[in-house]
Amino acid sequence: MYLAILRPRVPRRLAIALIFAIHGLIQAGLFSRLAEIQRGVGLTESALGISIVGIPAGVLLGSLLISPVIERRGIRPMLLVGLPFYALGPVLAALAVDVATLFGALFLFGIGLTVTSIAMNVESDRVEAATGGRLINRCHGMWSLGFLTASLIGTGAIALGLSPLMHLVAMLLLWSTAACALARSYAPSPPRAHMRSGPARRLALPTAAVLLIIAFALSGMLLEGSARNWSVIFVRDVFDAADWVAALALPSFIAAQTLGRFLADRWVDRHGPVRVAVAMAAVSLVGLVAVASGLSVAVALAGFFLIGLGISTVYPQAFSAAARLGDRPASENVAAMSTVQTAIGFAYPPLFGLIATDHGIQTSFVAVMPLPLLAMLLARRSLAQKPAREAVGGGAASAMKGPGNTNRSRGTDP
């Protein structure tokens, strides 16, 4: 009885969704105080930029190496250990004293970020298969909601005069406790079926099928980075808007992205993943046109809202498609996708900034207009994939043949 009180059973669908929310809370906690950490360490913008490279460097290393660990140890240990490790990263960043120590803290943060991200995306896909209902879009919606919430908490902590260290230590204790309680409260679902026997490879490198999914997901990857990093600057510089007006661009984008993710599972169940992907790509293209037109502040804000709505399903659908390929363990495909995504993340921001510097920020947004068109062209080939018919590994066959595992739950078109 007492054990049941200490370890309450939380339904798997709710538990994994809440873990996504905690992941977003941890990430936004760091970024809400990063400017103060920079000032406290005494770094210039260029030195901070060097330090921030630690995050994608850690993500890249973790993505390459984590798949065999997940396959050998399972999902639960990755969450039990990975989430507190991930939450420790912001605290270490707040303790940094120079560029090297901040880089090291953010490098460890990047490793924790990708280990937990891959584990929870793989688990959300397994829960979908085991329960026969769509979930992954709502999980990513919970992540966005967590990110928004932590941003507000960070703003409140700044207003109250709390130091970054005090704030982030409190978040470490709170989110680590909650995450470990959730991770211990349910039995992970059986793995997806896959055709390859033997252990996962040491390095999670992309296959042709994974590269196809990444090509589809480019619109989400790059447009999200463009909007998050440049939307406020765009409104401020193009329209000479007041700071508080320009600041509306980012919450407009994030709110639309969150809304779309909470609604998308219902849309996909009704219309199929390919039709939803094509429609959402068209919405993001309309948003890009509205932004790049430079007609007015209101039109630009509406454009960022449409971009957020249009790309809201790209990440969840891409991760789900990678997990369902069935040619090898799902964790390996998801990790390979994360590896390439991170490599793209290294190259894209400087390229966007170079175009903005030489030709204007509006031209930078015009330059990414082909991406939604590419997503439309590749949606059917990348998303209408069926999982392997024969399972390799314990428990996967029964999961794939369960009564609730219909084509709709697998994400294929009727």
Secondary structure as UniProt FT lines:
FT   HELIX           2..6
FT   HELIX           12..41
FT   HELIX           45..52
FT   HELIX           54..73
FT   HELIX           75..94
FT   HELIX           99..131
FT   HELIX           136..159
FT   TURN            160..161
FT   HELIX           164..184
FT   HELIX           208..239
FT   HELIX           243..246
FT   TURN            247..248
FT   HELIX           249..271
FT   HELIX           273..293
FT   HELIX           297..311
FT   TURN            312..313
FT   HELIX           314..323
FT   HELIX           330..359
FT   HELIX           361..367
FT   TURN            368..369
FT   HELIX           370..383
FT   TURN            394..395
FT   HELIX           396..400
FT   TURN            403..404
FT   HELIX           407..410
//
